[in-house]
């Protein structure tokens, strides 16, 4: 009985899942009311949450995704033994 092997281990997938959640949270933090010509100028587009916090959260999510992909697996896979 042969077992299918995936490229990433369970720990890698958990790290990637957390990274995806961080990226989604970062984009939600960026969301807010838009500036329209009819409604006038919306000063909230320059809030610290939208221009400082949200990009840092997104960037940390993208960095964590790379870490999750490159994190070494503790399982020793011998490709020569089949």
PyMOL CGO cylinders between C-alpha atoms (Angstrom):
from pymol import cmd
from pymol.cgo import CYLINDER

trace = [
    CYLINDER, 0.00, 0.00, 0.00, 1.64, 3.23, -1.12, 0.3, 1, 1, 1, 1, 1, 1,
    CYLINDER, 1.64, 3.23, -1.12, 1.06, 6.42, 0.81, 0.3, 1, 1, 1, 1, 1, 1,
    CYLINDER, 1.06, 6.42, 0.81, 0.70, 9.78, -0.89, 0.3, 1, 1, 1, 1, 1, 1,
    CYLINDER, 0.70, 9.78, -0.89, 3.27, 12.26, 0.30, 0.3, 1, 1, 1, 1, 1, 1,
    CYLINDER, 3.27, 12.26, 0.30, 2.72, 15.99, 0.18, 0.3, 1, 1, 1, 1, 1, 1,
    CYLINDER, 2.72, 15.99, 0.18, 5.53, 18.49, -0.09, 0.3, 1, 1, 1, 1, 1, 1,
    CYLINDER, 5.53, 18.49, -0.09, 4.83, 20.29, 3.20, 0.3, 1, 1, 1, 1, 1, 1,
    CYLINDER, 4.83, 20.29, 3.20, 4.49, 18.77, 6.64, 0.3, 1, 1, 1, 1, 1, 1,
    CYLINDER, 4.49, 18.77, 6.64, 1.65, 19.45, 9.06, 0.3, 1, 1, 1, 1, 1, 1,
    CYLINDER, 1.65, 19.45, 9.06, 3.69, 22.10, 10.90, 0.3, 1, 1, 1, 1, 1, 1,
    CYLINDER, 3.69, 22.10, 10.90, 4.42, 23.90, 7.61, 0.3, 1, 1, 1, 1, 1, 1,
    CYLINDER, 4.42, 23.90, 7.61, 0.72, 23.92, 6.73, 0.3, 1, 1, 1, 1, 1, 1,
    CYLINDER, 0.72, 23.92, 6.73, -0.22, 25.33, 10.14, 0.3, 1, 1, 1, 1, 1, 1,
    CYLINDER, -0.22, 25.33, 10.14, 2.33, 28.14, 9.74, 0.3, 1, 1, 1, 1, 1, 1,
    CYLINDER, 2.33, 28.14, 9.74, 1.01, 28.89, 6.24, 0.3, 1, 1, 1, 1, 1, 1,
    CYLINDER, 1.01, 28.89, 6.24, -2.57, 28.93, 7.57, 0.3, 1, 1, 1, 1, 1, 1,
    CYLINDER, -2.57, 28.93, 7.57, -1.64, 31.45, 10.26, 0.3, 1, 1, 1, 1, 1, 1,
    CYLINDER, -1.64, 31.45, 10.26, 0.10, 33.55, 7.60, 0.3, 1, 1, 1, 1, 1, 1,
    CYLINDER, 0.10, 33.55, 7.60, -3.03, 33.57, 5.43, 0.3, 1, 1, 1, 1, 1, 1,
    CYLINDER, -3.03, 33.57, 5.43, -5.10, 34.70, 8.43, 0.3, 1, 1, 1, 1, 1, 1,
    CYLINDER, -5.10, 34.70, 8.43, -2.61, 37.53, 9.12, 0.3, 1, 1, 1, 1, 1, 1,
    CYLINDER, -2.61, 37.53, 9.12, -2.82, 38.69, 5.51, 0.3, 1, 1, 1, 1, 1, 1,
    CYLINDER, -2.82, 38.69, 5.51, -6.63, 38.68, 5.62, 0.3, 1, 1, 1, 1, 1, 1,
    CYLINDER, -6.63, 38.68, 5.62, -6.62, 40.62, 8.92, 0.3, 1, 1, 1, 1, 1, 1,
    CYLINDER, -6.62, 40.62, 8.92, -4.23, 43.16, 7.38, 0.3, 1, 1, 1, 1, 1, 1,
    CYLINDER, -4.23, 43.16, 7.38, -6.51, 43.73, 4.40, 0.3, 1, 1, 1, 1, 1, 1,
    CYLINDER, -6.51, 43.73, 4.40, -9.56, 44.05, 6.68, 0.3, 1, 1, 1, 1, 1, 1,
    CYLINDER, -9.56, 44.05, 6.68, -7.66, 46.68, 8.70, 0.3, 1, 1, 1, 1, 1, 1,
    CYLINDER, -7.66, 46.68, 8.70, -7.03, 48.61, 5.46, 0.3, 1, 1, 1, 1, 1, 1,
    CYLINDER, -7.03, 48.61, 5.46, -10.73, 48.63, 4.60, 0.3, 1, 1, 1, 1, 1, 1,
    CYLINDER, -10.73, 48.63, 4.60, -12.86, 51.63, 5.41, 0.3, 1, 1, 1, 1, 1, 1,
    CYLINDER, -12.86, 51.63, 5.41, -14.88, 54.40, 3.87, 0.3, 1, 1, 1, 1, 1, 1,
    CYLINDER, -14.88, 54.40, 3.87, -13.70, 55.63, 0.51, 0.3, 1, 1, 1, 1, 1, 1,
    CYLINDER, -13.70, 55.63, 0.51, -13.26, 59.23, -0.48, 0.3, 1, 1, 1, 1, 1, 1,
    CYLINDER, -13.26, 59.23, -0.48, -15.86, 60.26, -3.02, 0.3, 1, 1, 1, 1, 1, 1,
    CYLINDER, -15.86, 60.26, -3.02, -16.26, 63.48, -4.91, 0.3, 1, 1, 1, 1, 1, 1,
    CYLINDER, -16.26, 63.48, -4.91, -19.89, 63.93, -3.82, 0.3, 1, 1, 1, 1, 1, 1,
    CYLINDER, -19.89, 63.93, -3.82, -19.28, 63.16, -0.15, 0.3, 1, 1, 1, 1, 1, 1,
    CYLINDER, -19.28, 63.16, -0.15, -16.29, 65.41, 0.28, 0.3, 1, 1, 1, 1, 1, 1,
    CYLINDER, -16.29, 65.41, 0.28, -12.90, 64.56, 1.70, 0.3, 1, 1, 1, 1, 1, 1,
    CYLINDER, -12.90, 64.56, 1.70, -12.71, 61.65, 4.14, 0.3, 1, 1, 1, 1, 1, 1,
    CYLINDER, -12.71, 61.65, 4.14, -9.81, 62.20, 6.56, 0.3, 1, 1, 1, 1, 1, 1,
    CYLINDER, -9.81, 62.20, 6.56, -10.03, 58.59, 7.82, 0.3, 1, 1, 1, 1, 1, 1,
    CYLINDER, -10.03, 58.59, 7.82, -8.00, 57.40, 4.83, 0.3, 1, 1, 1, 1, 1, 1,
    CYLINDER, -8.00, 57.40, 4.83, -4.90, 58.75, 6.57, 0.3, 1, 1, 1, 1, 1, 1,
    CYLINDER, -4.90, 58.75, 6.57, -5.51, 57.06, 9.93, 0.3, 1, 1, 1, 1, 1, 1,
    CYLINDER, -5.51, 57.06, 9.93, -2.60, 55.25, 11.57, 0.3, 1, 1, 1, 1, 1, 1,
    CYLINDER, -2.60, 55.25, 11.57, -4.53, 51.97, 11.37, 0.3, 1, 1, 1, 1, 1, 1,
    CYLINDER, -4.53, 51.97, 11.37, -4.78, 52.18, 7.58, 0.3, 1, 1, 1, 1, 1, 1,
    CYLINDER, -4.78, 52.18, 7.58, -1.32, 53.49, 6.68, 0.3, 1, 1, 1, 1, 1, 1,
    CYLINDER, -1.32, 53.49, 6.68, 0.89, 52.04, 9.42, 0.3, 1, 1, 1, 1, 1, 1,
    CYLINDER, 0.89, 52.04, 9.42, -0.66, 49.07, 11.22, 0.3, 1, 1, 1, 1, 1, 1,
    CYLINDER, -0.66, 49.07, 11.22, -2.36, 47.29, 8.30, 0.3, 1, 1, 1, 1, 1, 1,
    CYLINDER, -2.36, 47.29, 8.30, 0.69, 47.21, 5.99, 0.3, 1, 1, 1, 1, 1, 1,
    CYLINDER, 0.69, 47.21, 5.99, 2.88, 45.89, 8.82, 0.3, 1, 1, 1, 1, 1, 1,
    CYLINDER, 2.88, 45.89, 8.82, 0.36, 43.13, 9.56, 0.3, 1, 1, 1, 1, 1, 1,
    CYLINDER, 0.36, 43.13, 9.56, 0.17, 42.20, 5.85, 0.3, 1, 1, 1, 1, 1, 1,
    CYLINDER, 0.17, 42.20, 5.85, 3.95, 42.23, 5.46, 0.3, 1, 1, 1, 1, 1, 1,
    CYLINDER, 3.95, 42.23, 5.46, 4.38, 40.02, 8.53, 0.3, 1, 1, 1, 1, 1, 1,
    CYLINDER, 4.38, 40.02, 8.53, 1.85, 37.61, 7.01, 0.3, 1, 1, 1, 1, 1, 1,
    CYLINDER, 1.85, 37.61, 7.01, 3.79, 37.44, 3.74, 0.3, 1, 1, 1, 1, 1, 1,
    CYLINDER, 3.79, 37.44, 3.74, 7.09, 36.92, 5.59, 0.3, 1, 1, 1, 1, 1, 1,
    CYLINDER, 7.09, 36.92, 5.59, 5.50, 34.20, 7.74, 0.3, 1, 1, 1, 1, 1, 1,
    CYLINDER, 5.50, 34.20, 7.74, 4.26, 32.50, 4.55, 0.3, 1, 1, 1, 1, 1, 1,
    CYLINDER, 4.26, 32.50, 4.55, 7.84, 32.28, 3.25, 0.3, 1, 1, 1, 1, 1, 1,
    CYLINDER, 7.84, 32.28, 3.25, 8.98, 30.95, 6.63, 0.3, 1, 1, 1, 1, 1, 1,
    CYLINDER, 8.98, 30.95, 6.63, 6.18, 28.38, 6.57, 0.3, 1, 1, 1, 1, 1, 1,
    CYLINDER, 6.18, 28.38, 6.57, 7.22, 27.14, 3.15, 0.3, 1, 1, 1, 1, 1, 1,
    CYLINDER, 7.22, 27.14, 3.15, 10.94, 27.03, 3.89, 0.3, 1, 1, 1, 1, 1, 1,
    CYLINDER, 10.94, 27.03, 3.89, 10.69, 25.70, 7.47, 0.3, 1, 1, 1, 1, 1, 1,
    CYLINDER, 10.69, 25.70, 7.47, 12.60, 22.40, 7.60, 0.3, 1, 1, 1, 1, 1, 1,
    CYLINDER, 12.60, 22.40, 7.60, 10.60, 19.27, 8.23, 0.3, 1, 1, 1, 1, 1, 1,
    CYLINDER, 10.60, 19.27, 8.23, 11.76, 16.96, 11.03, 0.3, 1, 1, 1, 1, 1, 1,
    CYLINDER, 11.76, 16.96, 11.03, 10.71, 13.93, 9.01, 0.3, 1, 1, 1, 1, 1, 1,
    CYLINDER, 10.71, 13.93, 9.01, 13.56, 12.43, 7.04, 0.3, 1, 1, 1, 1, 1, 1,
    CYLINDER, 13.56, 12.43, 7.04, 12.31, 11.55, 3.61, 0.3, 1, 1, 1, 1, 1, 1,
    CYLINDER, 12.31, 11.55, 3.61, 14.46, 9.12, 1.67, 0.3, 1, 1, 1, 1, 1, 1,
    CYLINDER, 14.46, 9.12, 1.67, 13.51, 9.42, -1.96, 0.3, 1, 1, 1, 1, 1, 1,
    CYLINDER, 13.51, 9.42, -1.96, 15.81, 6.53, -2.87, 0.3, 1, 1, 1, 1, 1, 1,
    CYLINDER, 15.81, 6.53, -2.87, 13.70, 4.04, -0.89, 0.3, 1, 1, 1, 1, 1, 1,
    CYLINDER, 13.70, 4.04, -0.89, 10.45, 3.30, -2.72, 0.3, 1, 1, 1, 1, 1, 1,
]
cmd.load_cgo(trace, "trace")
